């Protein structure tokens, strides 16, 4: 089960890193209020949960 949480954590980090350029580009074009933060927030939340469960299974 510990390997599963590690794989989910790695995928969440990859999703977070691919969403950052879209976030920066959107903020530059539309400002901070007109940007969809979902491409960054959801992988961040999933990564935090996966990391907590990974540490808990030790």
C-alpha positions as a LaTeX table, in Angstrom:
\begin{tabular}{lrrr}
\hline
Residue & $x$ (\AA) & $y$ (\AA) & $z$ (\AA) \\
\hline
Unk1 & 0.00 & 0.00 & 0.00 \\
Unk2 & 2.93 & 2.29 & 0.67 \\
Unk3 & 4.09 & 2.03 & $-2.96$ \\
Unk4 & 0.61 & 3.03 & $-4.14$ \\
Unk5 & 0.71 & 6.28 & $-2.13$ \\
Unk6 & 4.19 & 7.02 & $-3.48$ \\
Unk7 & 3.01 & 6.55 & $-7.08$ \\
Unk8 & $-0.03$ & 8.76 & $-6.47$ \\
Unk9 & 2.24 & 11.39 & $-4.93$ \\
Unk10 & 4.56 & 11.34 & $-7.96$ \\
Unk11 & 1.65 & 11.66 & $-10.38$ \\
Unk12 & 0.19 & 14.53 & $-8.34$ \\
Unk13 & 3.53 & 16.36 & $-8.39$ \\
Unk14 & 3.76 & 15.87 & $-12.16$ \\
Unk15 & 0.23 & 17.24 & $-12.56$ \\
Unk16 & 1.08 & 20.19 & $-10.38$ \\
Unk17 & 4.22 & 20.99 & $-12.36$ \\
Unk18 & 2.40 & 20.80 & $-15.69$ \\
Unk19 & $-0.35$ & 23.12 & $-14.41$ \\
Unk20 & 1.96 & 25.90 & $-13.23$ \\
Unk21 & 2.78 & 27.30 & $-16.71$ \\
Unk22 & $-0.94$ & 27.49 & $-17.55$ \\
Unk23 & $-1.55$ & 29.29 & $-14.27$ \\
Unk24 & 1.24 & 31.81 & $-14.87$ \\
Unk25 & 0.08 & 32.42 & $-18.44$ \\
Unk26 & $-3.53$ & 32.89 & $-17.31$ \\
Unk27 & $-2.56$ & 35.34 & $-14.58$ \\
Unk28 & $-0.48$ & 37.33 & $-17.07$ \\
Unk29 & $-3.39$ & 37.52 & $-19.52$ \\
Unk30 & $-6.47$ & 37.87 & $-17.30$ \\
Unk31 & $-5.23$ & 38.78 & $-13.84$ \\
Unk32 & $-5.50$ & 36.78 & $-10.64$ \\
Unk33 & $-9.29$ & 36.89 & $-10.49$ \\
Unk34 & $-9.97$ & 35.38 & $-13.90$ \\
Unk35 & $-7.86$ & 32.25 & $-13.64$ \\
Unk36 & $-8.96$ & 28.65 & $-13.12$ \\
Unk37 & $-6.81$ & 27.42 & $-10.22$ \\
Unk38 & $-8.11$ & 23.86 & $-10.47$ \\
Unk39 & $-5.14$ & 22.61 & $-12.52$ \\
Unk40 & $-2.86$ & 23.48 & $-9.61$ \\
Unk41 & $-5.04$ & 23.19 & $-6.49$ \\
Unk42 & $-6.42$ & 19.68 & $-7.08$ \\
Unk43 & $-3.04$ & 18.00 & $-7.68$ \\
Unk44 & $-1.70$ & 19.90 & $-4.68$ \\
Unk45 & $-4.48$ & 18.62 & $-2.42$ \\
Unk46 & $-4.14$ & 15.07 & $-3.77$ \\
Unk47 & $-0.37$ & 15.24 & $-3.23$ \\
Unk48 & $-0.75$ & 16.44 & 0.35 \\
Unk49 & $-3.22$ & 13.67 & 1.16 \\
Unk50 & $-1.03$ & 11.03 & $-0.51$ \\
Unk51 & 2.03 & 12.28 & 1.38 \\
Unk52 & 0.18 & 12.16 & 4.71 \\
Unk53 & $-1.04$ & 8.64 & 4.05 \\
Unk54 & 2.42 & 7.60 & 2.88 \\
Unk55 & 3.97 & 8.87 & 6.12 \\
Unk56 & 1.17 & 7.27 & 8.18 \\
Unk57 & 1.82 & 3.79 & 6.74 \\
Unk58 & 5.45 & 3.75 & 7.88 \\
\hline
\end{tabular}
